[in-house]
């Protein structure tokens, strides 16, 4: 069989549930409704999910190489002030 140059990484239902904090039944429902289709493998027809499709589903259509779409979270987190610092100042006033 010719090598396509790109090997699919398949995730088990357990891995998707763990990584994205969703219930297995939610994934099964999404598969049935066509929202996030699973690939059936083996004689038991176990569900597997294409890693790229899962990440695109959860992070958006611009997901590339493991980084979510949109603004970089790390640049925005510097704008958040610790809760304790504002409480400490209000006690001193």
C-alpha positions in Angstrom: 0.0 0.0 0.0 1.5 3.4 -0.9 2.5 5.7 1.9 0.3 8.9 1.8 2.9 10.8 3.8 0.5 11.6 6.6 -0.4 9.1 9.2 -3.7 9.6 11.1 -3.5 9.6 14.8 -6.5 8.0 16.3 -7.7 8.7 19.8 -9.9 6.3 21.9 -13.1 7.5 23.3 -11.4 7.4 26.8 -8.6 9.6 25.6 -11.0 12.2 24.1 -13.1 12.2 27.3 -10.1 12.7 29.5 -8.4 15.4 27.4 -11.6 17.4 26.8 -13.7 16.6 29.9 -16.7 15.2 28.0 -18.8 12.2 28.9 -18.5 9.1 26.7 -22.2 9.2 26.0 -21.8 12.8 24.7 -19.2 11.6 22.2 -21.5 8.7 21.2 -24.4 11.1 20.6 -22.2 13.4 18.6 -21.2 10.5 16.5 -24.8 9.4 15.9 -25.9 12.9 15.0 -22.9 13.5 12.7 -21.5 16.4 14.8 -18.2 14.6 15.5 -17.9 11.4 13.5 -16.0 8.4 14.8 -14.0 5.9 12.8 -15.0 2.3 13.6 -12.2 -0.2 14.0 -11.8 -3.9 14.7 -14.3 -6.7 14.9 -16.2 -5.0 17.8 -16.4 -1.7 15.7 -14.9 0.3 18.5 -15.0 4.1 18.1 -11.8 6.0 17.3 -11.5 9.7 16.7 -9.1 11.4 14.2 -6.9 13.6 16.4 -7.0 16.5 14.0 -10.8 16.5 13.6 -11.2 16.4 17.4 -8.9 19.3 18.0 -10.5 21.3 15.2 -13.9 20.5 16.7 -13.0 21.8 20.1 -10.6 24.6 19.2 -12.0 25.9 16.0 -11.5 25.7 12.2 -8.1 27.5 12.3 -6.5 24.9 14.6 -3.0 24.1 13.3 -0.1 22.1 14.8 -1.5 21.9 18.3 -2.2 25.5 18.9 -5.8 26.9 19.2 -7.1 29.5 16.9 -7.4 33.1 17.9 -5.3 35.3 20.1 -2.4 33.8 22.0 -3.7 33.2 25.6 -0.2 33.8 27.0 -0.1 37.4 25.9 -3.5 38.2 27.4 -2.9 36.5 30.8 -0.5 39.3 31.8 -3.5 41.6 31.9 -5.1 39.6 34.7 -4.3 40.9 38.2 -4.2 38.5 41.1 -7.3 38.6 43.2 -5.3 38.8 46.4 -3.6 42.0 45.4 -6.8 44.0 45.1 -8.2 42.6 48.4 -5.0 43.5 50.2 -5.2 47.1 48.9 -8.8 47.5 50.0 -8.0 46.4 53.6 -5.2 49.0 53.8 -7.5 51.9 52.7 
